[in-house]
Amino acid sequence: MERSKKGKRKMPQEFLSVDAAAEFWDTHDLSDYEEDTTPATISGKVPKAPRYIPLEKKTAEGIARLSRQQHISPETLVNLWLQEKLLKSAKAS
């Protein structure tokens, strides 16, 4: 590997594998290679953190049973129900 003007090894342009990149960064400090980096633009949405609400055991079991019958996850079923209830409440007020 070539050395830079400061005497440290140059950052590789590409890594042959994720393991090779991990090994490199496990033994090097990014701040030593700051001049070799370029700004990156990242786009996308950060997923919202889920909220957990405790349910009674029988309620949770019923949701699990119905969600299996409908071939959807319990989370999806509950979200659909809550969205429907909120929509009805908003229309009523």
N, C-alpha and C positions, 0 to 999 in steps of 0.2 A: 504494500500500500504506500502511496506517495505521501510525502510530508509537506505541510504548508510552510509559509514563510516564518511562522512562529515556532516551527519545529515539531508541531503536533501532527498526527496523522490526519489526512484529509478525510472528510466524511464521504462514504461511498455514494455514488450517483444512484445506484440501485442495489437492493439486497436480493440474493438468490431465493430467499425464503423468509417467512415470518420469523422462523427460529433464528436465522442469521441476523435479522434486524434486532430481535430481542437480545441476542447475545452481545451485539455491538453496544446497544444502549444500556445494558446492564453494567458495562465496564467503562462507559464514557459519560460525560456530563454535557447535556445539550447547550449549556451556556458557553462551552468552549467552541461550539460550532455555529454560533448565532450568525456570523457573517456568511455562512454557507447556506443559510435557510432563505426561503422566499415566503412572502405572505400567502396564505390560502384563504379562499372564500368558501365558506360553508353555508349551505342552504338547507332548509328543512324545518320541520316543527319539532320542538322538544315535547315528547309525550308528557301528558299530565300525570301527576302522581296519583295512583289509585287511593280511594278513601275506603276504609274498612269499617263496616257497621256490624256489630255483633247480632246474630240471629238466634232465636230459640232453636234447639236441636230439631224439633219436629218441623219447623218452618224450613230450615235448611235442607232437611231430607226431602220434603215435598218439592222444593225448588229443584233439587238434584234429579228427582224422579221425572218431573215434567220436562226439564231441559233435555234429558235423555230421550224422552218420547218425541220431542220436537227436533232432535239432532242438532242442538245448539248448546253452547256452554252455559252453565248456571249464571255466569256474569252477564252474558248477552241477554238472557231471559229477564233477569232482574232489571238491567238497564232499559230494555224495551218497555217493561211494565212501568217503571218509574217515569220514563219520558212520556208515555201515554197518560199517566195520572197527572203529571205537571201540565201537559197540554190541555187536558180537560179542565183543570183548576184555573188555568189562565183564561180560558174561554168563558168560564162561569163568572169570573170577576170583572 
